[in-house]
Amino acid sequence: MTKSEVRKQYKALRKSLSLDQIDDFSLAIANRLLQLDIWNKSFYHIFLCIEEQKEVNTEYILNILAGKDKNIVISKSNFEDASMTHFLLTDNTTIRKNDYNIPEPVDGIEINSTQIDVVFVPLLAFDNTGNRIGYGKGFYDRFLANCKPETIKIGLSFFEVEAETFEASVNDIKLDYCVTPDRVVQF
């Protein structure tokens, strides 16, 4: 299958999920994350879910991070150059949805990508070698390429690993882990 075919297939699979399933799966993913040896780090980048796309609800992970008193980093997307600017999430952070319904910080304390220790990565599908397929704009690959080499990259997926290995481009950044409701996959 081509990347666009995989994208289409997994968008349809996500669309078929009920809100209760999304909630249950998102909670299971957050609980599975607690099994990972990642909680001694400082800066954690997380995406705020696009509800209309039925993404993993990251509120549960946000609660874990806040409970562990971690620095939480969220991003604002620039669609002109497919870049992201990262901001510390604080009690004073104002969040608004952009034109693509992505919840984003309006402004705040900017964080350099080289400061980030762990990145929770959105995706549609992943294979058994750590390749992921997202929406195809390359935002996360550009962002991850600017992180320090030891930054831990964790995909979050409602679905299990795709049997077929994806064709990767030179710019694709592999995951270190992918967490599903049922298990943690390490690459």
N, C-alpha and C positions, 0 to 999 in steps of 0.2 A: 504494500500500500504506500502511496505517496503521503507526504506530510499533510497535504490539504485533505486527503481522504481520511486520515487518522483524526485530524481536527474535527471534521464534519461528524465522524462516528462518535467521538467522545463528547462533543457538544450535544448531540442527540441523546446520548446516555444520561448526561447531566440533566438535560431538560426533562427527562422522564422521572427524575427523582422527586418525591414529595417533600414538602417543607419539613415534615417530621423526620424523614430519612436523612435529609441534609443536617438537621440538628443532631440526631443520634450519631451519624458518621463523624461529624465535626468534633463532638465530645469524645468519641472513641479515639480519634486521631490525637487530640490533645493529651489524653491519658497515656497513649503509647509513647508520646514524646518524653514522658517522665522516665522512661526506661533508658534513654540515651544519656551518655556521660557528657553533657553539654552545659550543665547548669552552673559551672564555675567561671563562666565568661562574664564580660561586662556589657558589651553593646550587641543588642539583638534587633535585627531588621525584620519587620513583619509587614505583610500586605494587609490592607483593609479590604474585605471581600466586596465584590460587585454582586449584590443580591440578585440583580436581574440575570446574571450569568450563572447563577446557582453555584457559586464558588464555595470552597470550604469556609465556614464561619470561623474566623480567627479570634472571636471574642473570648473563647475558652483559653486560648494560648495567651492572649493579652492578660487575662486574669492570673494565669500562672506566673507570667513575667512580673506583673505588678506585685504579686504576693511574695516573690523572691527579691523584690526591690532592685530589678535590673533596669538598665537604660534601654528604653524602647525607641526604635528608630522607624519612622514611616516616610514615604516618599511622595513627591509631586512629579508628575510626568510632563515632559515637554514634547509635544507631538510633532513639532517642526524638525527636531533633530534626533528624536527617539532616545532622549537622555532622561535621567531622573536626578532630582535634587533631594537630599535626605535631611530630615529634621527630627530632632528629639521630641518625643511625645511627652507633653507635660500637662498638668491640670489646666493650663491656660491656652492650650492648643485649640484653635478653631478648625473644625473639619467641615469641608463642603464637597459636594459631588461635582466633578467636572462634566464636560459635555458628553463623556462616554460613561457616565454614572460611576466613575471611580471616586471613592471617598479619599480626599487629599487634605493635607494641612494647608491653610491659607499662607502661613508664614511661621517663623519660629527660630529656634537655635539650630543653625545648619551644622550637620555632621559630615565629615569627609568619609568616603567609602572605605578608606584604608583604616578607619577606626573600628569598623564593624567586625565582630567576631563570629556571629552566626547569622545566616540569612534563611528565612523560611520562604520558599520559592513556590509561587503559584504555577500550576500546569494543567494541561488537559490529559496528557498521557505520558508514560515513561517506559523505557525498555530495561532489559536486564544488565545493561552496561552503564547505566546512569545518564543516558541521553533523555532529554525531555522535549515534549512538544507543547508550546504555549500558543498564544494567539497569532504568532508569526511576525510581530513587529520588531523583535530583538531587544526590547528594553532591558530585560534581565540579563541577557548575555553581555550587553555593553556594560551594565552595572557590575556584574560579577567579575568581568575582566579587569576592572579597576580596584577590586578588593585585594587585600593581601593574600598570598598563596595559601596560608593556613586557615583562612576563613572557611567555616563549615557551612556547606550548602545542603539544605534539607528540603526536598520536595514534599508537598502535601497533596494526596490523591484519594478521591473516593473509591477509585478502582484499582485492581491489581495490575501487576506488571504486564505489559504487552509482549506477547510471545515473539513477535517479529522485531529484530533490531532495526532501529531507525537509522537512516542515512544522516550522518552528521556533517555539518559544514565546518570549516576551519575556525569560525567564530563561535561555535556552540561550546558552552561550558558545561561539563558534566556535574551531576549531583554527587554528593558523598553518601547521602541517605535519601530514601523516600519512605514516607510514613503513610500507611493506609489504615482504615479502621481495624484491620485484622492483624497487621504485622509491620515490623520495621525491616526494610530492605537496605542492606549496606553494600556499597559498590567498592 
